[in-house]
Amino acid sequence: MKRTVVACLIVLIFSIISLAKPLEVWLTGLTNEELNIFRQMATDYTARYGVEVIFTNLSWADFENKFILAAASGDTPDLGGMGSLFAPELGLRGAVIDLKATFSDYDEVVFNLPPGFFSALSYKGFVFGIPYNANITVGFQRNDILSELGVSNINTWDEMRAILPKAQAKNSNMALQHGLTDNVYADLNVFMWQHGADDYNSDLTKSGFDSPESIEAFKEYVGLYVDYKIPKEIPFFQAFTSNELFYMVQYQNMYTNLKIAAPQIAGKWSMVQVPGTYQGSELVRTASAGGAALTIFRNSKMKNEAWNFIKWITDPQVQAEFSRQVMNQIPGAIFIPSNREAMLNIDMPKEDLELLIRAADVGNISTYGLVAPRLRRRYLQFAAQEAILQGVDPETAIRKAAREHNAEIQKKEVEYSRFIVNLLKGQQN
């Protein structure tokens, strides 16, 4: 009799689950293998909360259009996984909700996530997304080449500049991550942050490009190309393995590439933190660190279930398990969790994991402001190209970028004013 009752209860539970509305989650930029792992692991979420999860994978090329069209039509998913800076774009327009104001356990959920990750996800107290993975900029150095030059570590950019002529005399060089591509802003931001500057001033009302700290940072950045002749473009992996580079700035993904595909230099290189800049007595080693973010759409009828999904996917055990499965099932792949505790439990040497946590904890990501990222980044790209390729005085070039940025900020403050007023009203309610 008892067995019959238990069997009936099991059938009833699964019947309820099958009849319940599924949670719809759109993610961006996953491989098919990663998406399959998510689907398999989401059965754990379903077992905990009784809600099925349906995933859709978008490409980085058109994810913004897909989310904008969904928001405009009202036919949105419950959750959207997207680039960090795009979450506030949707949030200010009222398409996704302020997670900090909505959920009472917000602080508990984000406690173990690096604070710098939220620079791109927040605007004047509103928080529109939670990062679920980590993309961390670090350095890779050839220990054997540095040893020949009498150096073991490069802790500051001053030390880098001191070693560069000696290394170049031996036909080796260093390279920044993005060269003069349209992602030049990411390299420039490293120097700006380390000097105490950013793209905006503290209240986001003016450009930060023309602050004394930004001007100093821009001159230092330009000087590496103009005075020290570092490469504007280079095939990183090949150059690093062939001794053409003794140092390169890259995302952590290069770690597995070198481990798997460069056995000829095994034991001759290390992953390190990016060189830093002294502010007073403090060595600041800030570099880019952030992650893809999960947002909850205002039209969702399942906001609590969506929040439970965010809590589930940022749980340290879930993140560590996802990372293990990605690295075991997909040769050469690496998934770094956003949760610090989870980072320490993935399949990498402890010293490398601790380094990634240190880099994440002092890392930062582009600050969200009203000017679309592609515009303000273009100002920096043009300034860099003018100073490096055309010989324009660096201060003249960066001040021009600031003027263009400020003009656009003024336009956007008018354009966004009604959205901001509505958000503030909603927060007060």
C-alpha positions as CSV (number, residue, x, y, z in Angstrom):
1,M,0.0,0.0,0.0
2,K,2.8,2.4,1.0
3,R,4.6,1.7,-2.3
4,T,1.5,2.4,-4.2
5,V,1.0,5.8,-2.4
6,V,4.7,6.8,-3.0
7,A,4.4,5.8,-6.7
8,C,1.3,7.9,-7.0
9,L,3.0,10.9,-5.4
10,I,5.9,10.6,-7.7
11,V,3.6,10.5,-10.8
12,L,1.7,13.5,-9.4
13,I,4.8,15.5,-8.8
14,F,6.1,14.9,-12.3
15,S,2.6,15.6,-13.7
16,I,2.6,19.0,-11.9
17,I,6.1,19.8,-13.2
18,S,5.1,18.9,-16.8
19,L,2.1,21.1,-16.6
20,A,3.9,24.0,-15.1
21,K,5.1,26.8,-17.3
22,P,8.8,26.4,-18.2
23,L,11.3,29.1,-17.4
24,E,12.6,30.5,-20.6
25,V,16.3,31.5,-20.7
26,W,18.2,33.1,-23.6
27,L,21.9,32.9,-23.3
28,T,24.5,34.4,-25.6
29,G,27.7,33.1,-27.2
30,L,27.8,29.5,-25.9
31,T,29.1,26.7,-28.0
32,N,26.7,23.8,-28.6
33,E,28.7,21.7,-26.2
34,E,28.4,24.2,-23.4
35,L,24.7,24.6,-24.0
36,N,24.2,20.9,-23.8
37,I,26.0,20.8,-20.4
38,F,23.8,23.6,-19.2
39,R,20.7,21.6,-20.3
40,Q,21.9,18.5,-18.5
41,M,22.8,20.4,-15.3
42,A,19.5,22.3,-15.3
43,T,17.7,19.1,-14.3
44,D,19.2,19.8,-10.9
45,Y,17.4,23.2,-10.8
46,T,14.2,21.5,-11.9
47,A,14.5,18.9,-9.1
48,R,15.0,21.7,-6.6
49,Y,12.3,24.1,-7.7
50,G,9.9,22.0,-9.8
51,V,10.4,24.3,-12.9
52,E,11.6,23.1,-16.3
53,V,14.1,25.3,-18.1
54,I,14.2,25.9,-21.8
55,F,17.4,27.4,-23.2
56,T,17.9,29.4,-26.4
57,N,21.4,30.3,-27.5
58,L,22.0,33.6,-29.3
59,S,25.2,34.7,-31.1
60,W,27.3,37.7,-30.1
61,A,26.8,39.1,-33.6
62,D,23.1,39.8,-33.2
63,F,22.1,39.2,-29.5
64,E,21.4,42.9,-29.0
65,N,18.9,43.1,-31.8
66,K,17.2,39.9,-30.6
67,F,16.7,41.3,-27.1
68,I,15.6,44.7,-28.4
69,L,13.0,43.2,-30.7
70,A,11.8,40.9,-27.9
71,A,11.4,43.9,-25.5
72,A,9.7,46.0,-28.1
73,S,7.2,43.3,-28.9
74,G,6.6,42.3,-25.3
75,D,7.5,38.7,-26.2
76,T,10.5,38.4,-23.9
77,P,12.2,35.4,-22.2
78,D,12.1,35.3,-18.4
79,L,15.9,35.5,-18.2
80,G,18.5,36.9,-20.6
81,G,22.2,36.2,-20.6
82,M,24.1,39.0,-22.3
83,G,27.1,41.2,-22.4
84,S,27.4,43.3,-19.2
85,L,27.1,46.7,-20.8
86,F,23.9,45.9,-22.6
87,A,22.0,45.0,-19.4
88,P,21.7,48.6,-18.3
89,E,20.7,49.7,-21.8
90,L,17.6,47.5,-21.4
91,G,17.2,48.4,-17.7
92,L,17.0,52.1,-18.3
93,R,14.3,51.5,-20.9
94,G,12.3,49.5,-18.4
95,A,12.8,46.2,-20.2
96,V,14.7,44.4,-17.3
97,I,14.3,44.9,-13.6
98,D,16.5,46.4,-10.9
99,L,17.6,43.2,-9.1
100,K,19.1,45.0,-6.1
101,A,15.8,46.8,-5.3
102,T,13.6,43.8,-6.1
103,F,15.0,40.9,-4.1
104,S,15.7,41.1,-0.4
105,D,18.6,38.5,-0.5
106,Y,20.5,40.4,-3.3
107,D,23.4,41.2,-1.0
108,E,23.7,37.5,0.0
109,V,23.7,36.4,-3.6
110,V,26.5,38.8,-4.8
111,F,28.6,38.6,-1.6
112,N,31.1,36.2,-3.2
113,L,31.2,37.8,-6.6
114,P,34.1,40.3,-7.5
115,P,32.7,43.9,-7.0
116,G,34.5,45.3,-10.1
117,F,32.3,43.1,-12.3
118,F,29.3,45.3,-11.5
119,S,30.7,48.5,-12.9
120,A,29.1,47.7,-16.2
121,L,25.9,46.3,-14.7
122,S,25.0,49.3,-12.6
123,Y,23.8,52.8,-13.0
124,K,23.3,55.3,-10.1
125,G,22.3,52.6,-7.6
126,F,20.3,50.4,-10.0
127,V,21.7,46.9,-10.7
128,F,20.4,45.2,-13.8
129,G,22.4,41.9,-14.0
130,I,24.4,39.3,-12.1
131,P,27.5,37.9,-13.7
132,Y,27.7,34.1,-14.0
133,N,31.1,33.6,-15.5
134,A,34.4,35.4,-15.5
135,N,36.7,36.8,-18.3
136,I,39.9,38.0,-16.7
137,T,42.8,39.8,-18.3
138,V,46.2,38.5,-17.1
139,G,49.8,38.4,-18.3
140,F,51.8,35.5,-19.7
141,Q,55.5,35.7,-19.4
142,R,58.4,33.6,-20.7
143,N,60.3,32.8,-17.6
144,D,63.3,31.4,-19.5
145,I,63.8,34.6,-21.5
146,L,63.4,36.8,-18.5
147,S,65.8,34.7,-16.6
148,E,68.5,35.2,-19.3
149,L,67.9,39.0,-18.7
150,G,68.3,38.7,-15.0
151,V,64.6,39.2,-14.2
152,S,62.1,36.9,-12.5
153,N,59.0,39.1,-12.3
154,I,57.7,42.3,-13.8
155,N,55.5,44.0,-11.3
156,T,55.2,47.5,-12.7
157,W,55.1,49.2,-16.1
158,D,58.3,51.0,-15.1
159,E,59.9,47.6,-14.7
160,M,58.5,46.6,-18.1
161,R,59.9,49.7,-19.8
162,A,63.3,49.0,-18.1
163,I,63.5,45.5,-19.5
164,L,62.1,46.2,-23.0
165,P,65.3,47.5,-24.6
166,K,67.3,44.5,-23.3
167,A,64.6,42.0,-24.5
168,Q,64.3,43.7,-27.9
169,A,68.1,43.5,-28.3
170,K,67.5,39.7,-28.2
171,N,64.7,40.0,-30.7
172,S,61.9,39.5,-28.2
173,N,59.1,42.0,-27.3
174,M,55.9,42.4,-25.3
175,A,52.4,43.0,-26.6
176,L,49.2,44.5,-25.2
177,Q,46.1,42.6,-25.7
178,H,44.3,44.4,-28.5
179,G,46.8,46.4,-30.5
180,L,45.2,49.2,-32.5
181,T,41.9,47.3,-33.2
182,D,38.5,48.6,-32.3
183,N,39.0,47.0,-28.9
184,V,41.9,49.4,-28.1
185,Y,39.7,50.9,-25.3
186,A,40.3,47.7,-23.2
187,D,44.1,48.2,-23.2
188,L,43.7,51.9,-22.6
189,N,41.3,51.4,-19.7
190,V,43.9,49.4,-17.9
191,F,46.3,52.4,-17.8
192,M,43.4,54.7,-16.9
193,W,42.2,52.6,-14.0
194,Q,45.7,52.1,-12.6
195,H,46.2,55.9,-12.6
196,G,42.8,56.4,-10.8
197,A,40.8,57.5,-13.9
198,D,37.9,56.2,-15.8
199,D,35.7,56.8,-18.9
200,Y,33.4,59.1,-16.9
201,N,33.7,61.4,-13.9
202,S,32.4,60.1,-10.5
203,D,28.8,61.1,-11.1
204,L,28.8,60.0,-14.8
205,T,27.9,63.5,-16.0
206,K,31.2,64.3,-17.9
207,S,33.9,62.5,-19.8
208,G,36.8,61.2,-17.8
209,F,39.1,61.2,-20.8
210,D,40.6,64.7,-20.1
211,S,41.2,64.3,-16.4
212,P,44.9,64.8,-15.4
213,E,45.1,61.1,-14.6
214,S,43.6,60.0,-17.9
215,I,46.0,62.3,-19.8
216,E,49.0,60.8,-18.0
217,A,47.7,57.3,-18.6
218,F,47.1,58.0,-22.3
219,K,50.7,59.3,-22.7
220,E,52.1,56.2,-21.0
221,Y,50.0,54.0,-23.3
222,V,51.1,55.8,-26.4
223,G,54.7,55.8,-25.3
224,L,54.8,52.0,-25.4
225,Y,54.1,52.1,-29.1
226,V,55.9,55.3,-30.1
227,D,59.0,55.2,-27.9
228,Y,59.4,51.4,-27.2
229,K,58.1,50.1,-30.5
230,I,55.9,47.3,-29.2
231,P,53.9,45.6,-32.0
232,K,50.6,47.1,-33.2
233,E,49.5,43.6,-34.4
234,I,51.0,40.2,-33.8
235,P,49.9,36.5,-33.8
236,F,50.1,36.1,-30.0
237,F,50.3,32.3,-29.7
238,Q,52.9,31.8,-32.4
239,A,55.0,34.7,-31.3
240,F,55.0,33.6,-27.7
241,T,56.0,30.1,-28.5
242,S,58.7,31.2,-31.0
243,N,60.4,33.6,-28.5
244,E,59.2,36.6,-30.5
245,L,57.2,37.7,-27.4
246,F,58.5,37.4,-23.9
247,Y,55.3,38.9,-22.4
248,M,51.7,39.3,-23.6
249,V,48.5,40.5,-22.1
250,Q,45.6,38.2,-22.7
251,Y,42.4,36.7,-21.3
252,Q,42.7,33.5,-19.3
253,N,41.7,31.4,-22.3
254,M,45.3,31.5,-23.5
255,Y,46.2,29.4,-20.5
256,T,44.6,26.2,-21.9
257,N,45.9,27.0,-25.4
258,L,49.5,27.0,-24.2
259,K,49.0,24.0,-21.9
260,I,47.6,21.9,-24.7
261,A,49.1,23.2,-27.9
262,A,52.6,24.4,-26.9
263,P,54.4,21.4,-25.3
264,Q,57.7,22.8,-26.6
265,I,57.7,25.5,-24.0
266,A,56.1,23.6,-21.1
267,G,57.6,24.7,-17.9
268,K,59.1,27.9,-19.5
269,W,56.1,30.2,-18.9
270,S,53.8,31.5,-16.2
271,M,50.4,33.2,-15.9
272,V,50.8,36.4,-13.9
273,Q,49.0,39.5,-13.0
274,V,49.2,42.5,-15.4
275,P,52.0,45.0,-14.4
276,G,50.7,47.8,-12.1
277,T,51.2,51.4,-11.3
278,Y,52.0,52.9,-7.9
279,Q,49.5,55.3,-6.5
280,G,51.4,56.6,-3.5
281,S,52.6,53.5,-1.7
282,E,49.9,51.2,-3.2
283,L,50.7,49.1,-6.3
284,V,47.5,49.1,-8.4
285,R,47.3,46.1,-10.8
286,T,43.7,46.7,-12.1
287,A,43.0,45.1,-15.4
288,S,39.8,44.1,-17.3
289,A,37.7,41.5,-15.5
290,G,34.0,40.9,-15.9
291,G,31.4,38.4,-17.0
292,A,28.3,37.7,-19.0
293,A,25.3,38.7,-17.0
294,L,21.8,37.3,-16.3
295,T,18.9,39.7,-16.3
296,I,15.2,39.3,-15.5
297,F,12.7,40.8,-17.9
298,R,10.0,43.0,-16.6
299,N,7.4,41.1,-18.6
300,S,8.2,37.8,-17.0
301,K,5.5,36.2,-14.9
302,M,8.1,34.0,-13.2
303,K,10.4,36.6,-11.6
304,N,10.9,34.6,-8.4
305,E,11.6,31.4,-10.3
306,A,14.1,33.5,-12.5
307,W,15.8,34.8,-9.4
308,N,16.0,31.3,-8.0
309,F,17.7,30.3,-11.3
310,I,20.3,33.1,-10.8
311,K,20.9,31.9,-7.3
312,W,21.3,28.4,-8.5
313,I,23.6,29.2,-11.4
314,T,25.9,31.3,-9.2
315,D,26.0,28.7,-6.4
316,P,29.7,27.7,-5.9
317,Q,29.0,24.0,-6.3
318,V,27.0,24.4,-9.4
319,Q,29.6,26.7,-11.0
320,A,32.5,24.4,-10.1
321,E,30.7,21.4,-11.5
322,F,29.9,23.2,-14.8
323,S,33.5,24.3,-15.1
324,R,34.7,20.7,-14.6
325,Q,32.3,19.4,-17.2
326,V,33.3,22.0,-19.7
327,M,37.0,21.4,-19.2
328,N,36.6,17.6,-19.3
329,Q,34.2,17.3,-22.2
330,I,35.5,20.1,-24.5
331,P,39.3,19.8,-25.2
332,G,41.0,23.2,-24.8
333,A,38.0,24.9,-23.3
334,I,38.0,26.8,-20.0
335,F,35.1,28.1,-18.0
336,I,36.0,30.4,-15.1
337,P,33.1,30.9,-12.6
338,S,32.2,34.3,-11.3
339,N,31.9,32.9,-7.7
340,R,35.3,33.1,-5.9
341,E,34.6,29.9,-3.9
342,A,33.9,28.1,-7.1
343,M,37.1,29.4,-8.7
344,L,39.1,27.5,-6.1
345,N,37.4,24.2,-6.9
346,I,38.1,23.9,-10.6
347,D,40.7,21.7,-12.3
348,M,43.8,24.0,-12.3
349,P,46.8,24.2,-10.1
350,K,46.1,26.1,-6.9
351,E,48.6,28.8,-7.5
352,D,47.0,29.6,-10.9
353,L,43.5,29.7,-9.4
354,E,44.7,32.0,-6.6
355,L,46.2,34.3,-9.1
356,L,43.0,34.5,-11.1
357,I,41.1,35.3,-7.9
358,R,43.5,38.1,-7.1
359,A,43.2,39.5,-10.6
360,A,39.4,39.3,-10.5
361,D,39.2,41.0,-7.1
362,V,41.2,44.0,-8.3
363,G,39.7,43.9,-11.8
364,N,37.3,46.3,-13.4
365,I,35.1,46.5,-16.4
366,S,33.9,49.4,-18.5
367,T,31.8,51.7,-16.5
368,Y,28.2,52.0,-17.8
369,G,27.3,55.5,-18.9
370,L,24.6,56.9,-21.1
371,V,26.7,57.1,-24.2
372,A,26.6,53.8,-26.1
373,P,29.9,51.9,-25.5
374,R,30.6,51.6,-29.3
375,L,30.6,55.4,-29.5
376,R,32.8,56.3,-26.6
377,R,35.2,53.4,-27.4
378,R,35.5,54.8,-30.9
379,Y,36.7,58.1,-29.5
380,L,39.5,56.3,-27.7
381,Q,40.3,54.3,-30.8
382,F,40.6,57.5,-33.0
383,A,42.7,59.2,-30.3
384,A,45.1,56.2,-30.1
385,Q,45.4,56.0,-33.9
386,E,46.0,59.8,-34.2
387,A,48.7,59.8,-31.6
388,I,50.4,56.5,-32.6
389,L,50.0,56.5,-36.4
390,Q,49.8,60.2,-37.3
391,G,52.1,61.7,-34.7
392,V,49.4,63.9,-33.1
393,D,50.4,65.1,-29.6
394,P,48.8,62.6,-27.2
395,E,47.3,65.3,-24.9
396,T,45.7,67.0,-28.0
397,A,44.3,63.7,-29.2
398,I,42.8,62.6,-25.9
399,R,41.3,66.1,-25.2
400,K,39.6,66.0,-28.6
401,A,38.1,62.6,-27.6
402,A,36.8,64.1,-24.4
403,R,35.1,67.0,-26.2
404,E,33.3,64.5,-28.5
405,H,32.4,62.4,-25.6
406,N,31.0,65.3,-23.6
407,A,28.9,66.5,-26.5
408,E,27.4,63.0,-26.8
409,I,26.8,62.8,-23.0
410,Q,24.7,66.1,-23.1
411,K,22.6,64.6,-25.9
412,K,22.0,61.4,-24.1
413,E,21.1,63.1,-20.8
414,V,18.1,64.7,-22.7
415,E,17.3,61.4,-24.5
416,Y,17.3,59.3,-21.3
417,S,15.8,61.8,-18.9
418,R,12.3,60.4,-19.0
419,F,13.6,56.8,-18.6
420,I,15.6,57.8,-15.5
421,V,12.6,59.7,-14.0
422,N,10.4,56.6,-14.4
423,L,13.1,54.4,-12.9
424,L,13.4,56.6,-9.9
425,K,9.7,56.7,-9.4
426,G,9.6,52.9,-9.6
427,Q,12.4,52.6,-7.0
428,Q,10.5,54.9,-4.6
429,N,7.4,52.8,-4.9
